Every structure is written in structure tokens, then in C-alpha cells.
Amino acid sequence: MAAQPRCIALVGPAQSGKTALLEALMERTGSGERPARSGDGNGESRPHGMSVEPSVATLNFLGDPFTFVDCPGSIEFVHGMQAVLPACDAAVVVCEADERKLPALEYVLRTLEAQGVPRILFVNKIDAATQSPRETLGLLQAASASPLLLRQIPIWQDGAATGFIDLALERAFVYRNHAPSAVIALPEGELPQEKEDRFTLLERLADHDDVLMEQLISEIEPDRERIFGDLARELREGLAVSVLIGSAARGNGVGRLLKALRHEAPALAETRARLGIPADGPALAQVIQTRHTGFGGKLSIGRVLRGAFQEGDAVTASDGTGARIAGLVSLGGGQAGRIASATEGETVGFGRLEGLGTRATFAAGAAAPPEIAAPPPPAPVYAAALRVRDRKDDVRLTSALAKITDEDPGLCVEQDADLEEIRLLGQGEMHLRVALERLSARFGVAVDKDRPKVGYRETIRSAAAGRGRHKKQTGGHGQFADVQIAVRPLPRGEGFLFEDEVVGGAVPRAYIPSVEAGARAHLRRGPLGFPVIDLCVTLTDGASHAVDSSDAAFQAAARLALDDALPKADPVLLEPILAVEIATPSAYTAKATGAVTGRRGQILGFDARPGWPGWDLLQAQIPEAEIWDLIIELRSVTAGVGSFTARFDHRAELTGRPADLVLANGLARRAG
Ligand SMILES: Nc1nc2c(ncn2[C@@H]2O[C@H](COP(=O)(O)OP(=O)(O)OP(=O)(O)O)[C@@H](O)[C@H]2O)c(=O)[nH]1
């Protein structure tokens, strides 16, 4: 029986060569075609020179089937990896000997460590390396909680790596571009280094293997089986991380990587154990990605973690949602096309699982399976207000947005009824740009984006009185109402209060609600141009006319009375202040603090970030008006990895120059 397909994630910092590695893997295994990418069709060139979503390819190596999922590395798209990881058997972390990318590498490794995903490090771009692997390892170790095990060392000739020695195998290879490396005799000159590095590797393995420790002490040569057995166990148990070297661009080191995965990567049974899934039970899968084609077809990419699914099977997700598999398709690797069933371990496309999103766990039958935990999507850090170019597209925009947010859990949509604004929120400027390109290319909805508006309010700082007299004598029925009010400030957050202190029926009972309604409506726009809040309006006196008074007349008089009172009550702008939590490597905390204070923000304190050694969590308050591009500055001062979450906290008075600017902008907008 053929082995069950393994599913391996390719992850790592931006531009480290994950896509190049996937292409090299496919080339090496003769799986010709480029990996399938989202709905835009196979082999789409990458318009922005980076991966913006996971792409999946299946291939066969020496009879063993593999699915590789090439995950984006750029910080604005890296969240695409989160939903992929739980269902994978292992991850290959593609990285470089580049100190500047260390925080990004650490971010990826912390994520894998937190989820307990077994991992191998592939140090790429050995063709351009200038450091010895030991130096590289010293650098990279800082990013990994588990010890790194150097398993290969390069053979140098005239400053370039021309081959490598595999320390576990004790065999030397010479690189051949885009072809398997050829075995050569261990070069004499490399022997002392090889002995030293191999001993270091074995010593590390002996930390968890007493027999091996005995053998090393007694200078008995351990057999290969034991060494490979230990390497496989350490990978599975996360005790250590093997480090392989190579060049994806030249196809060097790719065969050894495949062999390591073939022999050492955990099989599905172990992945199930990691996820707490019993071996027995109905067929079970998890959705790692969702794709919508422009023509209404939804494809959920899922890994089968138990059993097998057939086309037409009824399934139930862990939240109880039921669906039917409309069709099954294989992914990439040249054989993309309809298939009748999906077997255990395979990663395939499930057609039309309506109501099931990325991360959904689903099982065959009517019973809801327990959910496989996947980390929640990242909180949005950048927003844009959307404006359709053609008003006719308003309705289509809503359904297209629903589809792109279904595909990409890092995106979300917010409707602000007050400000009459639809906002798209995501992980950064480029993330939103790509999303809008998708809206236009795939759903034919052309959209422009603006900086989101800020929900300013206004209030009053002192008490004042006002009078409104509405009187119209036209033809037959006249209109008459006279209203006297007092306004006074209320504590922040209390909103609006209406009191009636009229005595002796100066305003008839029936018209008191009219005064309140008129006041409420009028307060939607105060003297500064914004909704007025945190004030009490008291009806103190008034007058009516037996024939000419009406609900409308009293509402009009209430408005006039407010127009009289509010400007005398010392109106002031209120701006929303957000409670912000910033996560950053401690080395950049001081710079992150600077980004807060430079935005009229206030630092409340900071702490160590739980589970992230070497990181801080900074608590701050920042005005909403200043936060829209905070992420851009934050990333630029934290080697790209700083992030934040924000929520509304309170409103604060805004005075002086920033207030003048808001008011001037408001006037300019009103003028046209
Ligand atoms: N010198 C050298 N360059 C490489 C190697 N592998 C990849 N590159 C280059 O590194 C750049 C990034 O490669 P990609 O494969 O696109 O990187 P990626 O990790 O998929 O990028 P993202 O998914 O956007 O993070 C490209 O310019 C590649 O040509 C390698 O082995 N050696």
C-alpha cells in the first residue's frame, strides 16, 4: 500500500525563497507544473513579486506522495500561514543567514513552537553565502527556542559552496545545478571540520539518548539507524530543529531535504495525536484555505485527517453547519482535476461547502466534530474607506466583499452607519491594495479607497439657556410654539438626557415628547458640525396656542432653542481615544514608545509578552485620528514584526491646533 500523503508547510521570512524551493521540489520530482494559486488560475505570475496567499502543490518522491503548501512570508500576508499549520505534519522553515530577517524568523518559529508543529530549518541561498554555517547557526539560534542541529556543512572552493557534507550520513556531495547532487569522496581537507561538527551533532542527540551517550563516551561508532532514528524523534517531539542547507534557485540540497522529510517527518497518525483526534470515527478534515472563483464557485482546500470523503457526501462542521460536497478536485502537480474521492492524508479541493470558512473542521455525517483549534485571525491594523467608482456596483460590492473576506480571514469589513462609510480592514497598505485588485479583477467591482473618517463628537463645557419661538402666519392654519430650555454638561459617556421642568402647563403634555424629539434630531449636528453628546437638555418654560400649536411646531421651536443655547455653552470637540496594545521585540520597545508619543499618545506601561521570550507588550492610549498609519511606522522601527490591537476606550476633549485642523477640514468638506 502506498504511504499516506504528508502535508508540509513551507514557511519563513519574506523573500527567503519559499516559492523558489517549491518550484525546485517540483522540478526535482518531475511534477512539472507550477503550483495552483487562488482562483486566478494556474501559474499566475506574482504581480507584486511576493506570495500573497498560500499555494498548494502535490508531488511524488520515490513513490511517497507529498503536499506542499507555500505560505506567504511578507508580514502583511503571513497570517495566511496560521490556518494552514494545524493540519500539516511538519513545516520547512526557509531562511537566510541575514541578521535583518532574524525578527521575522523568530516570529515564524514562535508561531510554530506555540502550535507544536515539528519543523526543519532550510538555510537557503547557500550559493550567495559568505559566512560559515557555524556562524550562521550562532545567529539563527537566537530565533529558536529549541536547539538547532547543524546536519550539513558546505564544501567551499574559491569562496563559493560547491557541495556539502551530510554529517549524519558522513557522505560528501557535489552540487549540480537543477540536478541531483553527486556523491564524491570526503575531501581530505574537510575531514577535521567534518569530525568536529559531526561530534557536536551527535553530542546534541545524546542529550536525549543515553545509549548514544554511552557509545560516544566509549568511542564506539554509533550506527546510522540510531542517528536517523534520533533525528526523527527529535523532530517529532520538538526537542531539536535540524538545519539543512541549499540553494532553492539552483535546486541544490533539495533531494536531501526530500529524503529527510520522507524518513523523518511525522506521519498522519502522529499529527492526529498532536491535534488530539482519535484514529477511529467518521471521516474528518480541516479547511486550510478558501477560494472563490469569479463565477460563484467556492472551493475549500482541506486536509483529510481521518477516513475518506466521496463526492456528494453530507458533512457537518464543528459549529453544526451542514453542507454537501459538490465535487472534489486534486490540486496542482500536473494532475489537477476532478476526483471521485479524497483519501486519508490527502489535501484536496472540496466544492461548495457553503457556510464553512477557512479553519472549519468538518466530518462526514450529521454529527458535529470537536473543533481543531487554529489561532484566531490577526486583528486588523490598517483600514481604508471604500468608494465604488460606479454607484451601480453598490450591491455587488457587498457580495464581493463577503467573498474576499471569506477567502482571507486577515480581512474584515466594517459598516459605520454614523459616518456612512464602508471600511475594509486588514494587515497593511499592500494587503488592502491586493484585496482591491482582486475585487476589480475577479468580481468586476472597481473601488477607490480613502483614509477612514474619525467619529468626532462635540459636547458643552458650561450651562446655558436658550429660547426658540416658532411662529408662522400663513393663509389658514398658522404655526406656533415657544420653547425655553437650559443645557448643562453631563459626565463623559452619559450621552443625552432630557428633563421636563415645566409647571402649570405652559407647554401642553402632548407636546413635551415633540420638544425632546426635536432636540434629539437637532443634536445630530451641533454648532461645530458633529453629533452633540454628554449633555442634559431641560425644558424650563414655553408657550402654546390653542389652534396653531402642533408637534412639528414644537420640534421646530426646540431646534431654535438649541441653536440659541449651544453656542453660549462653550462647545468643544471630542475625539475617540483607543486603548492600544503593542507587541514588539524588546530591542525595539523604546522606538515603539516613540511612535506612540509622536502621535499624541500616552504610554500606560509595559510587560513581558507571555510565551514570547524577548518581546514586550506595551499598553498605550492613542487618539483614533492618529492611528490609521501607526502600523507603517511601527513596522519600520521593529524590523517589520511589531503589531498592535486597538479598541475604543473613551472620548477626550480636543482643543488647540489639532481641533482647529479638524474644524477647518470639516468646513472645507461642507463647502464642497
Ligand atoms: N541567491 C539565491 N537567491 C534565491 C534563492 N532562492 C530564492 N532566491 C531569490 O530570492 C527571492 C525570493 O524568492 P521567493 O522564492 O520568491 O521567496 P519567497 O520566500 O517565496 O517570498 P514570499 O513568499 O513573498 O515571502 C527571489 O529573487 C529569488 O530568485 C537561492 O537559493 N539563492
The ligand as an SDF file (V2000), in Angstrom:
LIG
                    3D

 32 34  0  0  0  0  0  0  0  0999 V2000
   20.9140   33.5510   -4.4820 N   0  0  0  0  0  0  0  0  0  0  0  0
   19.7800   32.8990   -4.2950 C   0  0  0  0  0  0  0  0  0  0  0  0
   18.6200   33.5420   -4.4370 N   0  0  0  0  0  0  0  0  0  0  0  0
   17.4810   32.8600   -4.2320 C   0  0  0  0  0  0  0  0  0  0  0  0
   17.4790   31.5080   -3.8570 C   0  0  0  0  0  0  0  0  0  0  0  0
   16.2050   31.1040   -3.6990 N   0  0  0  0  0  0  0  0  0  0  0  0
   15.4370   32.1760   -3.9660 C   0  0  0  0  0  0  0  0  0  0  0  0
   16.1980   33.2360   -4.2930 N   0  0  0  0  0  0  0  0  0  0  0  0
   15.7310   34.5690   -4.6610 C   0  0  0  0  0  0  0  0  0  0  0  0
   15.1130   35.1660   -3.5290 O   0  0  0  0  0  0  0  0  0  0  0  0
   13.9920   35.9320   -3.9480 C   0  0  0  0  0  0  0  0  0  0  0  0
   12.7510   35.4780   -3.2250 C   0  0  0  0  0  0  0  0  0  0  0  0
   12.4300   34.1780   -3.6190 O   0  0  0  0  0  0  0  0  0  0  0  0
   10.9600   33.6280   -3.4580 P   0  0  0  0  0  0  0  0  0  0  0  0
   11.0080   32.1740   -3.7230 O   0  0  0  0  0  0  0  0  0  0  0  0
   10.0080   34.4390   -4.2010 O   0  0  0  0  0  0  0  0  0  0  0  0
   10.7810   33.9060   -1.9110 O   0  0  0  0  0  0  0  0  0  0  0  0
    9.5070   33.5970   -1.0180 P   0  0  0  0  0  0  0  0  0  0  0  0
   10.0400   33.1640    0.2890 O   0  0  0  0  0  0  0  0  0  0  0  0
    8.5680   32.6590   -1.7010 O   0  0  0  0  0  0  0  0  0  0  0  0
    8.8430   35.0350   -0.9180 O   0  0  0  0  0  0  0  0  0  0  0  0
    7.4750   35.4360   -0.1300 P   0  0  0  0  0  0  0  0  0  0  0  0
    6.5620   34.2750   -0.2260 O   0  0  0  0  0  0  0  0  0  0  0  0
    6.9590   36.6350   -0.7900 O   0  0  0  0  0  0  0  0  0  0  0  0
    7.9030   35.6820    1.2640 O   0  0  0  0  0  0  0  0  0  0  0  0
   13.8820   35.7780   -5.4480 C   0  0  0  0  0  0  0  0  0  0  0  0
   14.5030   36.8910   -6.0560 O   0  0  0  0  0  0  0  0  0  0  0  0
   14.6530   34.5010   -5.7140 C   0  0  0  0  0  0  0  0  0  0  0  0
   15.2050   34.4900   -7.0060 O   0  0  0  0  0  0  0  0  0  0  0  0
   18.7290   30.8450   -3.7350 C   0  0  0  0  0  0  0  0  0  0  0  0
   18.8330   29.6720   -3.4380 O   0  0  0  0  0  0  0  0  0  0  0  0
   19.8340   31.5960   -3.9470 N   0  0  0  0  0  0  0  0  0  0  0  0
  1  2  1  0
  2  3  2  0
  2 32  1  0
  3  4  1  0
  4  5  2  0
  4  8  1  0
  5  6  1  0
  5 30  1  0
  6  7  2  0
  7  8  1  0
  8  9  1  0
  9 10  1  0
  9 28  1  0
 10 11  1  0
 11 12  1  0
 11 26  1  0
 12 13  1  0
 13 14  1  0
 14 15  2  0
 14 16  1  0
 14 17  1  0
 17 18  1  0
 18 19  2  0
 18 20  1  0
 18 21  1  0
 21 22  1  0
 22 23  2  0
 22 24  1  0
 22 25  1  0
 26 27  1  0
 26 28  1  0
 28 29  1  0
 30 31  2  0
 30 32  1  0
M  END
$$$$
